[in-house]
Amino acid sequence: MKKSVLTRYRVMAYVTGVLLVLLTLGMIGKYVLDLNGAADFTRVVSIAHGWLYVLYLVFAFDLGSKAKWPVGKQVWVLLAGTVPTAAFFVERKISHELEARIAEDSPAPVEA
């Protein structure tokens, strides 16, 4: 597995996580605090999160298939983009696990 596959996943995990936190704050502003402009903010962020979550799913599935994860772990990672802040914790755990595997798989540099 290439490091670029992990990097793509990590970027999308952070983007998805940030947008989901913003969406949650927007919903609180809209429904609990009745803030002016919260409805427009929520609409824009929800559309962005929805489309980018699909991209997150593609990259996470690609990562999981290349890492040969069992189905349960794959589903856990895919659903992390639907729970506010979960994407950050799952990304950190997955990155630590796979960075070690990538380091083991990469050949040692040849000195001249």
Contact map, one row per residue, 1 for C-alpha under 8 A:
1110100000000000000000000000000000000000000000000000000000000000011000000000000000000000000000000000010000000000
1111110000000000000000000000000000000000000000000000000000000000000000000000000000000000000000000000010000000000
1111111000000000000000000000000000000000000000000000000000000000000000000000000000000000000000000010010000000000
0111111100000000000000000000000000000000000000000000000000000000000000000000000000000000000000000000000000000000
1111111110000000000000000000000000000000000000000000000000100110000000000000000000000000000000000000000000000000
0111111111000000000000000000000000000000000000000000000000000010000000000000000000000000000000100100000000000000
0011111111100000000000000000000000000000000000000000000000000000000000000000000000000000000000000000000000000000
0001111111110000000000000000000000000000000000000000000000100000000000000000000000000000000000000000000000000000
0000111111111000000000000000000000000000000000000000000100110010000000000000000000000000000000000000000000000000
0000011111111100000000000000000000000000000000000000000000000000000000000000000000000000001000100000000000000000
0000001111111110000000000000000000000000000000000000000000000000000000000000000000000000000000000000000000000000
0000000111111111000000000000000000000000000000000001101100100000000000000000000000000000000000000000000000000000
0000000011111111100000000000000000000000000000000000000100000000000000000000000010000011001000000000000000000000
0000000001111111110000000000000000000000000000000000000000000000000000000000000000000011000000000000000000000000
0000000000111111111000000000000000000000000000000001000000000000000000000000000000000000000000000000000000000000
0000000000011111111100000000000000000000000000001001100100000000000000000000000010000010000000000000000000000000
0000000000001111111110000000000000000000000000000000000000000000000000000000000010011111000000000000000000000000
0000000000000111111111000000000000000000000000000000000000000000000000000000000000001000000000000000000000000000
0000000000000011111111100000000000000000000011011000000000000000000000000000000000000000000000000000000000000000
0000000000000001111111110000000000000000000000001000000000000000000000000000000011111000000000000000000000000000
0000000000000000111111111000000000000000000000000000000000000000000000000000000000011000000000000000000000000000
0000000000000000011111111100000000000000000010000000000000000000000000000000000000000000000000000000000000000000
0000000000000000001111111110000000000000010011000000000000000000000000000000000000000000000000000000000000000000
0000000000000000000111111111000000000000000000000000000000000000000000000000000000010000000000000000000000000000
0000000000000000000011111111100000000000000000000000000000000000000000000000000000000000000000000000000000000000
0000000000000000000001111111110000000110110000000000000000000000000000000000000000000000000000000000000000000000
0000000000000000000000111111111100000110010000000000000000000000000000000000000000000000000000000000000000000000
0000000000000000000000011111111110000000000000000000000000000000000000000000000000000000000000000000000000000000
0000000000000000000000001111111111100100000000000000000000000000000000000000000000000000000000000000000000000000
0000000000000000000000000111111111110110010000000000000000000000000000000000000000000000000000000000000000000000
0000000000000000000000000011111111000000000000000000000000000000000000000000000000000000000000000000000000000000
0000000000000000000000000011111111000000000000000000000000000000000000000000000000000000000000000000000000000000
0000000000000000000000000001111111100000000000000000000000000000000000000000000000000000000000000000000000000000
0000000000000000000000000000111111110100000000000000000000000000000000000000000000000000000000000000000000000000
0000000000000000000000000000110011111100000000000000000000000000000000000000000000000000000000000000000000000000
0000000000000000000000000000010001111110000000000000000000000000000000000000000000000000000000000000000000000000
0000000000000000000000000000000000111111100000000000000000000000000000000000000000000000000000000000000000000000
0000000000000000000000000110110001111111110000000000000000000000000000000000000000000000000000000000000000000000
0000000000000000000000000110010000011111111000000000000000000000000000000000000000000000000000000000000000000000
0000000000000000000000000000000000001111111100000000000000000000000000000000000000000000000000000000000000000000
0000000000000000000000000100000000001111111110000000000000000000000000000000000000000000000000000000000000000000
0000000000000000000000100110010000000111111111000000000000000000000000000000000000000000000000000000000000000000
0000000000000000000000000000000000000011111111100000000000000000000000000000000000000000000000000000000000000000
0000000000000000000000000000000000000001111111110000000000000000000000000000000000000000000000000000000000000000
0000000000000000001001100000000000000000111111111000000000000000000000000000000000000000000000000000000000000000
0000000000000000001000100000000000000000011111111100000000000000000000000000000000000000000000000000000000000000
0000000000000000000000000000000000000000001111111110000000000000000000000000000000000000000000000000000000000000
0000000000000000001000000000000000000000000111111111000000000000000000000000000000000000000000000000000000000000
0000000000000001001100000000000000000000000011111111100000000000000000000000000000000000000000000000000000000000
0000000000000000000000000000000000000000000001111111110000000000000000000000000000000000000000000000000000000000
0000000000000000000000000000000000000000000000111111111000000000000000000000000000000000000000000000000000000000
0000000000010011000000000000000000000000000000011111111100000000000000000000000000000000000000000000000000000000
0000000000010001000000000000000000000000000000001111111110000000000000000000000010000000000000000000000000000000
0000000000000000000000000000000000000000000000000111111111000000000000000000000000000000000000000000000000000000
0000000000010000000000000000000000000000000000000011111111100000000000000000000000000000000000000000000000000000
0000000010011001000000000000000000000000000000000001111111110000000000000000010010000000000000000000000000000000
0000000000000000000000000000000000000000000000000000111111111000000000000000010000000000000000000000000000000000
0000000000000000000000000000000000000000000000000000011111111100000000000000000000000000000000000000000000000000
0000100110010000000000000000000000000000000000000000001111111110000000000000000000000000000000000000000000000000
0000000010000000000000000000000000000000000000000000000111111111000000000100110000000000000000000000000000000000
0000000000000000000000000000000000000000000000000000000011111111100000000100010000000000000000000000000000000000
0000100000000000000000000000000000000000000000000000000001111111110000000000000000000000000000000000000000000000
0000110010000000000000000000000000000000000000000000000000111111111000000000000000000000000000000000000000000000
0000000000000000000000000000000000000000000000000000000000011111111110000100000000000000000000000000000000000000
0000000000000000000000000000000000000000000000000000000000001111111110000000000000000000000000000000000000000000
1000000000000000000000000000000000000000000000000000000000000111111110000000000000000000000000000000000000000000
1000000000000000000000000000000000000000000000000000000000000011111110000000000000000000000000000100000000000000
0000000000000000000000000000000000000000000000000000000000000001111111000000000000000000000000000000000000000000
0000000000000000000000000000000000000000000000000000000000000001111111101100000000000000000000000000000000000000
0000000000000000000000000000000000000000000000000000000000000000000111111100000000000000000000000000000000000000
0000000000000000000000000000000000000000000000000000000000000000000011111110000000000000000000000000000000000000
0000000000000000000000000000000000000000000000000000000000000000000001111111000000000000000000000000000000000000
0000000000000000000000000000000000000000000000000000000000000000000011111111100000000000000000000000000000000000
0000000000000000000000000000000000000000000000000000000000011001000011111111110000000000000000000000000000000000
0000000000000000000000000000000000000000000000000000000000000000000000111111111000000000000000000000000000000000
0000000000000000000000000000000000000000000000000000000000000000000000011111111100000000000000000000000000000000
0000000000000000000000000000000000000000000000000000000000010000000000001111111110000010010000000000000000000000
0000000000000000000000000000000000000000000000000000000110011000000000000111111110000000000000000000000000000000
0000000000000000000000000000000000000000000000000000000000000000000000000011111111100000000000000000000000000000
0000000000000000000000000000000000000000000000000000000000000000000000000001111111100110010000000000000000000000
0000000000001001100100000000000000000000000000000000100100000000000000000000111111110110000000000000000000000000
0000000000000000000100000000000000000000000000000000000000000000000000000000001111110100000000000000000000000000
0000000000000000000100000000000000000000000000000000000000000000000000000000001111111110000000000000000000000000
0000000000000000100110010000000000000000000000000000000000000000000000000000000011111110000000000000000000000000
0000000000000000110110000000000000000000000000000000000000000000000000000000000000111111100000000000000000000000
0000000000000000100000000000000000000000000000000000000000000000000000000000000111111111110000000000000000000000
0000000000001101100000000000000000000000000000000000000000000000000000000000100110111111111000000000000000000000
0000000000001100100000000000000000000000000000000000000000000000000000000000000000001111111100000000000000000000
0000000000000000000000000000000000000000000000000000000000000000000000000000000000001111111110000000000000000000
0000000000000000000000000000000000000000000000000000000000000000000000000000100100000111111111000000000000000000
0000000001001000000000000000000000000000000000000000000000000000000000000000000000000011111111100000000000000000
0000000000000000000000000000000000000000000000000000000000000000000000000000000000000001111111110000000000000000
0000000000000000000000000000000000000000000000000000000000000000000000000000000000000000111111111000000000000000
0000000000000000000000000000000000000000000000000000000000000000000000000000000000000000011111111100000000000000
0000010001000000000000000000000000000000000000000000000000000000000000000000000000000000001111111110000000000000
0000000000000000000000000000000000000000000000000000000000000000000000000000000000000000000111111111000000000000
0000000000000000000000000000000000000000000000000000000000000000000000000000000000000000000011111111100000000000
0000010000000000000000000000000000000000000000000000000000000000001000000000000000000000000001111111110000000000
0010000000000000000000000000000000000000000000000000000000000000000000000000000000000000000000111111111000000000
0000000000000000000000000000000000000000000000000000000000000000000000000000000000000000000000011111111100000000
0000000000000000000000000000000000000000000000000000000000000000000000000000000000000000000000001111111110000000
1110000000000000000000000000000000000000000000000000000000000000000000000000000000000000000000000111111111000000
0000000000000000000000000000000000000000000000000000000000000000000000000000000000000000000000000011111111000000
0000000000000000000000000000000000000000000000000000000000000000000000000000000000000000000000000001111111100000
0000000000000000000000000000000000000000000000000000000000000000000000000000000000000000000000000000111111100000
0000000000000000000000000000000000000000000000000000000000000000000000000000000000000000000000000000011111110000
0000000000000000000000000000000000000000000000000000000000000000000000000000000000000000000000000000000111111000
0000000000000000000000000000000000000000000000000000000000000000000000000000000000000000000000000000000001111100
0000000000000000000000000000000000000000000000000000000000000000000000000000000000000000000000000000000000111110
0000000000000000000000000000000000000000000000000000000000000000000000000000000000000000000000000000000000011111
0000000000000000000000000000000000000000000000000000000000000000000000000000000000000000000000000000000000001111
0000000000000000000000000000000000000000000000000000000000000000000000000000000000000000000000000000000000000111
